[in-house]
Amino acid sequence: MQRYLTPLWIAGHLLVLLVAAVFIRLGIWQLDRLEERRSFNSIVAERLAAPPSDLSRLLTEPSDELEYRQTFVEGTFDVSEEILVRSRTNNGEAGFHVVTPLVQADGSTAVLINRGWVPLELDTPPVSPALPPTGRVGLTGTVRDSQSAPALGPRDPAEGSLERVYWIDIPRIQQQSSYVLAPVSVELADQMPVQPGSLPVPVAPPELTAGSHLAYAIQWFAFALIGLGGYAALLRRSRKTGGVGESTRPVG
């Protein structure tokens, strides 16, 4: 056993244990992510299944409990302030989401309604083939929080009037709106009167899957086992051959 306590072997032991510990920690981290994902999916599923509540009432509740709640709201669409959200797909086809303010009865406040997807060639708002019903409209949909660009994602210009944006960033859109906008948007599900044509295509509900976290966790744990098993095999082989760095010359 003394041969395995030389500086070279000790460094090897520590390196293998460190790498195995990192792999195991990454596996545990993936399991934690899996649990977070399952918890998130449970909350979203519960909110999607609940009956819709009036938006004005929902806005009196804590802001961090609003996303994915079901709501109903009434108003009149103002297509003059319609905008398009870039880089949205439908069954693999590129296009935009059409976002139109729904003006409330007081005429000074509005809520942004994501009415759905249109193909890429319809790139100028208001989108004529996807105009909403005129007059008073009642709709139900899913509440969504204001969006912001991730650290490495594309960003919208900080100033100017924009027809196309990457994110439904309500404070940014507020800069160019003549209405006081609600702090959340709504993804349209149903409306009365109904949409006159086939466009826009309604936004699909979120896919509540567990993702690949479990597979990644198993992968990291397997790497740790393979590394430790391989090192154990190296130790056994070294014991049979006389160890690393030991002379094989006869003595005498």
SULBEL-V177679 format. One record per helix or strand of 2 or more residues. SS is the DSSP state (H for helix, E for strand). FROM is the first residue (numbers start at 1). TO is the last residue. If there is no record, write none. Layout:
# SULBEL-V177679
[[SS	FROM	TO] [SS	FROM	TO]]
This chain:
# SULBEL-V177679
[[H	2	5] [H	7	49] [E	53	54] [H	55	58] [H	63	65] [E	70	90] [E	93	103] [E	109	119] [H	128	130] [E	137	145] [E	164	165] [H	170	174] [E	180	192] [H	213	241]]
